[in-house]
Each structure stands twice: as C-alpha cells, then as structure tokens.
Amino acid sequence: MGLLPVANDQIATIVTALEMRERPRPRPLPLSPFRLVHWPAPDSDKYRALFRRVGTPWLWFSRLVMEEAALRRILDDSAVMVHAVVDRAGVEVGMLELDYRSTGTCELSFVGLVPEITGKGHGNWLMGHALALAWRKDVTRVWVHTCTLDHPAALGFYRRHGFLPYQRTIETFADPRSAGILPAEAAPHIPCLVPVAR
C-alpha cells in the first residue's frame, strides 16, 4: 500500500458514484413538516445562500466560485430543476437539484439539508421526493455521487435507497477555507493545514 502525498493547501477526497438503472417500486412518502418548492431559474444570490447554508459543513464550494455566466447557464437551463426544502415558517432548510441535461439520465446534483435538521430522518422524505421527480418517462438511469467529505452516513443512505456504487475516483482541490471562500470553522472534522484568510 502506498500513501499519496497531498499538499498542505489541498484537500483530497474519495468520490463514489452510484446509479440506479430501474425505477424503484412506489412507496408512501414519510410524513414531514417540510415541503418541496420548485425554484425555476432562481436568483443567483438566493441560490448561493442556500447552497452555502446546506453545504458549508461538507466543504461544498463549487457553485460559490463559479463565474456568474456559468452559473446562469445552469440555473436558467430548463433541463435543470432546483427545489428548496421549506419549513412551516417558509424558511429554506434544504435543497434538491436534478439535472436532466444528458439524454435518458437524471443526476441528483445536490441533495442536502441544513445541519440543524440532518440525521433526524428527514432525508428519507427528501429522497422519496427526489426519486419520484427523477424518474420521468424518458429516464433510464438516475445517478448521484458522494465523497468522504460528506456526512459519514451519506454513502449508506444512498445504498439503502437503491443506488449501487459503480466507480471510485480521487479528487483534490484547493482548500476553500484557505482562500476565504468558506469560513475557517467550516468542516472542523477536516483539518485545515494552512493559514486561513480572514
């Protein structure tokens, strides 16, 4: 076994891609105090704010550093469906993004809840909605990826919902905390090895 060195200003993660090739049997959605609200072509700032709230603990940063024009090409595309998870007070507490831009395929691009409600069973409700929406008539494959930076239960969660792992890759990138993209206290379970911009 060999160890691959990673520069101190970089993060390394193992990414697992999972897929579902058959529509799962319908089953009742779990009860939830939340509702799913479609955000067609959402405002960029509103989208990024929710992305940040949901993803900061797991070092999600890709959409935060994306140039505005590139982000708008995604959010304005009718083949990309963004949904917010909303509580009874109308506060956004999660997100679901479905990408149908590849023919016959739906990618669950982003699925997540804010940390305050993670681990309380609400993910089953969100995944039930995700699968009900993902399996359109023309879809023959639904896929998602997770990584070792995500919640430790994420991989098992996807597998319990019928996804099968098919590929593993290693991804490295500059630590978003060191450049001030995410706060220094983000993802305390992953040590930051360089000074953090304030």
C-alpha positions as CSV (number, residue, x, y, z in Angstrom):
1,M,0.0,0.0,0.0
2,G,1.3,3.4,-0.8
3,L,0.4,6.8,0.6
4,L,0.0,9.7,-1.9
5,P,1.2,13.0,-0.5
6,V,-1.3,15.9,-0.7
7,A,0.0,19.5,-0.5
8,N,-1.0,21.3,2.7
9,D,-3.1,23.8,0.8
10,Q,-5.1,21.0,-0.9
11,I,-7.9,18.7,0.2
12,A,-8.2,15.1,-1.1
13,T,-11.3,13.1,-1.1
14,I,-12.5,9.7,-2.4
15,V,-15.6,10.2,-4.6
16,T,-18.0,7.4,-5.1
17,A,-20.5,7.5,-8.0
18,L,-23.7,5.5,-7.6
19,E,-26.5,4.7,-10.0
20,M,-30.0,3.3,-10.3
21,R,-31.0,1.6,-13.5
22,E,-34.6,0.7,-12.7
23,R,-37.4,2.7,-11.3
24,P,-38.0,1.7,-7.7
25,R,-41.4,0.4,-6.6
26,P,-43.7,3.2,-5.5
27,R,-44.0,3.6,-1.7
28,P,-45.6,6.2,0.5
29,L,-43.6,9.2,1.3
30,P,-42.7,9.6,5.0
31,L,-44.5,12.3,6.9
32,S,-42.6,15.6,7.2
33,P,-43.2,19.1,8.4
34,F,-41.4,20.3,5.3
35,R,-42.5,20.9,1.7
36,L,-40.6,21.0,-1.5
37,V,-40.8,24.2,-3.5
38,H,-39.7,24.4,-7.2
39,W,-37.3,27.3,-7.9
40,P,-37.4,27.9,-11.6
41,A,-34.3,29.9,-12.7
42,P,-33.6,31.0,-9.1
43,D,-31.9,34.3,-8.3
44,S,-28.1,33.6,-8.1
45,D,-27.6,35.2,-4.7
46,K,-30.6,33.4,-3.2
47,Y,-29.4,30.1,-4.7
48,R,-25.8,30.6,-3.5
49,A,-27.1,31.5,0.0
50,L,-29.0,28.2,0.3
51,F,-26.1,26.3,-1.2
52,R,-23.8,27.8,1.4
53,R,-26.2,27.0,4.3
54,V,-26.6,23.4,3.3
55,G,-23.1,22.6,2.1
56,T,-20.6,24.5,4.3
57,P,-20.2,21.7,6.8
58,W,-19.2,19.4,3.9
59,L,-17.0,22.0,2.1
60,W,-19.4,22.4,-0.8
61,F,-17.9,25.4,-2.7
62,S,-18.2,24.7,-6.5
63,R,-21.2,26.9,-7.1
64,L,-19.7,29.7,-4.8
65,V,-16.7,30.2,-7.0
66,M,-18.4,29.6,-10.4
67,E,-18.5,32.7,-12.6
68,E,-21.9,34.2,-12.8
69,A,-22.4,33.5,-16.5
70,A,-21.5,29.8,-16.0
71,L,-23.9,29.6,-13.0
72,R,-26.7,31.2,-15.0
73,R,-26.2,28.7,-17.9
74,I,-27.1,26.0,-15.3
75,L,-29.8,27.7,-13.4
76,D,-31.6,29.1,-16.5
77,D,-31.5,25.7,-18.3
78,S,-35.0,24.1,-18.4
79,A,-33.3,20.7,-18.0
80,V,-32.1,21.6,-14.5
81,M,-34.7,21.7,-11.7
82,V,-33.8,23.3,-8.5
83,H,-36.0,22.8,-5.4
84,A,-35.9,24.3,-1.9
85,V,-36.9,22.4,1.2
86,V,-39.1,24.8,3.2
87,D,-40.2,24.6,6.8
88,R,-43.6,25.7,8.1
89,A,-42.4,29.3,8.5
90,G,-41.3,29.5,4.9
91,V,-37.6,29.3,5.7
92,E,-35.4,27.3,3.3
93,V,-33.8,24.4,5.1
94,G,-32.5,22.2,2.3
95,M,-32.1,21.8,-1.4
96,L,-32.6,19.3,-4.2
97,E,-31.2,19.9,-7.7
98,L,-32.0,17.5,-10.6
99,D,-30.0,17.6,-13.8
100,Y,-31.6,16.1,-16.9
101,R,-29.2,17.6,-19.5
102,S,-27.8,14.1,-20.5
103,T,-30.4,12.2,-22.5
104,G,-32.2,9.5,-20.6
105,T,-30.3,10.4,-17.4
106,C,-31.1,12.3,-14.2
107,E,-28.3,13.3,-11.9
108,L,-29.1,14.2,-8.4
109,S,-26.6,17.1,-8.5
110,F,-27.2,18.4,-4.9
111,V,-29.2,16.8,-2.2
112,G,-29.0,18.1,1.3
113,L,-30.4,19.6,4.5
114,V,-29.1,22.3,6.8
115,P,-27.1,20.8,9.7
116,E,-29.8,21.6,12.3
117,I,-32.1,19.0,10.8
118,T,-29.6,16.5,9.5
119,G,-29.7,13.0,11.0
120,K,-33.4,13.2,12.1
121,G,-34.9,11.1,9.3
122,H,-35.9,14.0,7.1
123,G,-33.5,12.8,4.4
124,N,-35.8,9.8,3.7
125,W,-38.6,12.2,2.9
126,L,-36.3,14.3,0.6
127,M,-35.0,11.2,-1.2
128,G,-38.6,10.0,-1.7
129,H,-39.4,13.2,-3.5
130,A,-36.1,13.1,-5.4
131,L,-36.7,9.7,-6.8
132,A,-40.4,10.5,-7.6
133,L,-39.2,13.5,-9.6
134,A,-36.1,12.0,-11.1
135,W,-37.8,9.0,-12.8
136,R,-39.6,10.8,-15.7
137,K,-40.9,8.6,-18.6
138,D,-37.7,9.1,-20.6
139,V,-35.3,8.5,-17.8
140,T,-33.5,5.1,-17.7
141,R,-30.7,6.0,-15.3
142,V,-30.6,8.1,-12.1
143,W,-27.2,8.7,-10.6
144,V,-25.5,10.6,-7.7
145,H,-22.1,11.0,-6.3
146,T,-20.9,11.4,-2.7
147,C,-17.4,11.7,-1.2
148,T,-15.5,11.2,2.0
149,L,-16.1,14.9,2.9
150,D,-19.9,14.4,3.0
151,H,-21.8,13.2,6.1
152,P,-20.4,9.8,7.1
153,A,-23.8,8.2,6.7
154,A,-24.3,9.5,3.1
155,L,-22.9,6.5,1.2
156,G,-25.0,4.1,3.2
157,F,-28.1,6.3,2.8
158,Y,-27.9,6.2,-1.0
159,R,-27.3,2.5,-1.0
160,R,-30.4,2.0,1.3
161,H,-32.4,3.9,-1.2
162,G,-31.4,1.5,-4.0
163,F,-28.3,3.2,-5.6
164,L,-25.4,0.9,-6.5
165,P,-21.9,2.1,-6.4
166,Y,-20.1,1.8,-9.8
167,Q,-17.0,4.0,-9.7
168,R,-14.5,5.5,-7.3
169,T,-12.1,8.4,-8.0
170,I,-9.8,10.6,-6.0
171,E,-10.4,14.3,-6.2
172,T,-8.0,17.0,-5.0
173,F,-8.7,20.8,-4.8
174,A,-7.5,23.9,-3.0
175,D,-8.9,24.1,0.5
176,P,-11.8,26.6,0.1
177,R,-11.2,27.8,3.7
178,S,-7.7,28.9,3.0
179,A,-8.9,31.4,0.4
180,G,-11.8,32.6,2.5
181,I,-14.5,31.1,0.2
182,L,-15.8,29.2,3.3
183,P,-15.3,30.2,6.9
184,A,-12.3,28.9,8.9
185,E,-14.7,27.0,11.2
186,A,-16.4,25.0,8.3
187,A,-15.9,21.3,8.4
188,P,-14.0,21.1,11.7
189,H,-13.6,17.3,11.2
190,I,-11.3,18.1,8.2
191,P,-8.1,19.9,9.5
192,C,-7.0,23.0,7.6
193,L,-3.2,22.8,7.3
194,V,-2.5,26.3,6.0
195,P,-3.4,29.8,7.4
196,V,-7.0,30.8,6.7
197,A,-7.9,34.1,5.0
198,R,-9.9,36.4,7.3
